[in-house]
Amino acid sequence: MSTHRLIQVLEQQIAQLAGEVSPHGDAPIPQARFDSALFSHQGTRLRDYLAQIQHNFAQLKDAVNDNRTPQVAFLAEKLVAQIAALQRELATQALRRKNQPRPAKEEDLYHKLAEHQDYERRLIAMIQDRESLLGAQSTLAAQRKLQQEVAALEGRLMRCRQALARIERGIERKENGF
């Protein structure tokens, strides 16, 4: 394919892509969709990626005018890959919207409270069990292992109690109308 024909085909594809991007172009993208090798800087909207494609196309036209063949080949390949990636992204927009996480329903704080109280009870029982085993151990290595387990369980118990306090505050706020 001649260079002039390649430029025309790419220009048509970019124009078509711009038409497809326009309805979705300003919608923010929650996370990067493309590899950093494909797009030099990650945007937050599809329109940002289209702008990069248009910028690279302008560079390609300049390289063709200056007869820089290696740069023309590189930019043409990159443009084709960028256009294909953006077309794939546009084709999956409906799926992405459908699979977006739904806003969480109001949590049942009382259920969560009961669940965490059960966790607390089980952690206390596990700590007591390990401490009773600790006195019966004869080797230093076994005692050290049990002491590490007790320390880890106490850390979990502390975090559990912090979560319980947060849940209780949440229940209190909910009951007071806040």
C-alpha positions in Angstrom: 0.0 0.0 0.0 1.4 3.4 -0.9 2.1 5.9 1.8 -0.4 8.3 0.5 -3.1 5.7 0.5 -2.1 4.6 4.0 -2.5 8.2 5.2 -6.0 8.4 3.7 -7.1 5.1 5.2 -5.8 6.1 8.7 -7.4 9.6 8.4 -10.8 7.9 7.6 -10.5 5.5 10.5 -9.6 8.3 12.9 -12.6 10.4 11.7 -14.9 7.4 12.2 -13.3 6.7 15.6 -13.9 10.3 16.6 -17.6 9.9 15.7 -17.8 6.8 17.9 -15.9 8.3 20.8 -18.0 11.5 20.9 -21.0 10.0 22.8 -18.7 8.4 25.4 -15.8 10.8 25.2 -16.3 12.8 28.4 -17.3 9.8 30.6 -14.5 9.4 33.2 -12.7 6.1 33.1 -12.2 4.7 36.7 -8.9 2.9 35.8 -6.3 2.8 33.1 -7.6 0.8 30.2 -4.5 0.6 28.0 -0.8 -0.4 28.4 1.6 2.5 28.9 3.6 1.3 25.9 0.5 1.8 23.7 -0.5 5.3 25.0 2.2 7.5 26.3 0.1 9.1 29.0 -3.0 7.7 30.6 -6.1 9.9 30.4 -9.2 9.8 32.4 -11.6 10.0 29.4 -11.8 8.2 26.0 -11.4 11.6 24.4 -7.9 11.9 25.9 -6.9 8.7 24.1 -8.4 9.9 20.9 -6.4 13.1 21.2 -3.2 11.1 21.5 -4.1 9.2 18.3 -4.7 12.5 16.5 -1.4 13.8 17.8 0.4 10.7 16.5 -1.4 11.0 13.2 -0.1 14.6 12.8 3.4 13.4 13.6 3.0 10.6 11.0 2.0 13.2 8.3 5.1 15.3 9.2 7.3 12.3 9.0 5.9 11.4 5.6 6.4 15.0 4.4 10.0 14.9 5.6 10.6 11.5 4.1 11.7 9.8 7.3 10.8 6.2 6.4 11.8 4.4 9.7 9.7 6.9 11.7 6.8 6.5 9.2 6.8 2.7 9.7 6.9 3.0 13.5 4.2 5.6 13.8 1.9 3.8 11.3 2.2 0.6 13.3 1.6 2.4 16.6 -1.4 4.2 15.2 -3.0 1.0 13.9 -2.5 -0.6 17.3 -3.9 2.5 19.1 -7.0 2.7 16.8 -7.7 -1.1 17.2 -7.4 -0.8 21.0 -9.7 2.2 21.2 -12.2 0.4 18.9 -12.2 -2.6 21.2 -12.7 -0.4 24.2 -15.7 1.3 22.5 -17.1 -2.1 21.6 -17.0 -3.2 25.3 -18.6 0.0 26.8 -22.0 -1.6 27.1 -20.5 -4.6 28.9 -18.5 -2.4 31.2 -21.6 -0.4 32.2 -23.5 -3.6 32.9 -20.7 -5.1 35.0 -20.1 -1.9 37.0 -20.4 -2.6 40.7 -23.8 -1.6 42.0 -24.0 0.7 44.9 -24.0 -1.3 48.1 -27.3 -1.7 49.8 -27.6 -0.3 53.3 -25.7 -2.7 55.5 -27.5 -4.5 58.2 -25.4 -3.2 61.1 -27.0 -5.5 63.7 -26.2 -8.6 61.6 -22.6 -7.3 61.2 -22.4 -6.6 65.0 -23.5 -10.2 65.8 -21.0 -11.6 63.3 -18.1 -9.6 64.8 -19.2 -10.5 68.3 -19.0 -14.2 67.3 -15.5 -13.5 65.8 -14.5 -11.9 69.1 -15.7 -14.9 71.1 -13.9 -17.4 68.8 -10.7 -15.4 68.9 -10.8 -15.3 72.7 -11.3 -19.0 72.9 -8.4 -19.6 70.5 -6.1 -17.4 72.6 -7.1 -19.2 75.8 -6.5 -22.6 74.0 -3.0 -21.6 72.8 -2.1 -20.2 76.3 -3.1 -23.4 78.0 -1.0 -25.4 75.5 1.9 -23.0 76.1 2.4 -24.2 79.7 2.5 -27.8 78.6 5.3 -27.4 75.9 8.7 -28.7 76.8 10.8 -27.3 74.0 11.7 -23.7 73.5 10.9 -23.8 69.7 7.3 -25.1 70.4 6.8 -22.4 73.1 8.1 -19.7 70.8 5.7 -20.9 68.0 2.7 -20.8 70.4 3.8 -17.3 71.6 3.8 -16.1 68.0 0.4 -17.6 67.4 -0.9 -15.9 70.6 0.6 -12.6 69.5 -1.0 -12.9 66.1 -4.4 -13.8 67.6 -4.2 -10.9 70.0 -3.6 -8.6 67.0 -6.6 -10.0 65.3 -8.7 -9.6 68.4 -7.6 -6.0 68.7 -8.7 -5.3 65.1 -11.9 -7.1 65.7 -12.7 -5.0 68.8 -11.9 -1.8 66.8 -14.4 -3.0 64.1 -17.0 -3.7 66.8 -16.6 -0.2 68.2 -17.0 1.3 64.7 -20.1 -0.8 64.1 -21.6 0.2 67.5 -21.0 3.9 66.7 -22.7 3.3 63.3 -25.7 1.8 65.0 -25.8 4.7 67.5 -25.7 7.3 64.7 -28.4 5.4 62.8 -30.6 5.3 65.8 -30.1 9.0 66.5 -31.0 9.9 63.0 -27.6 10.9 61.6 
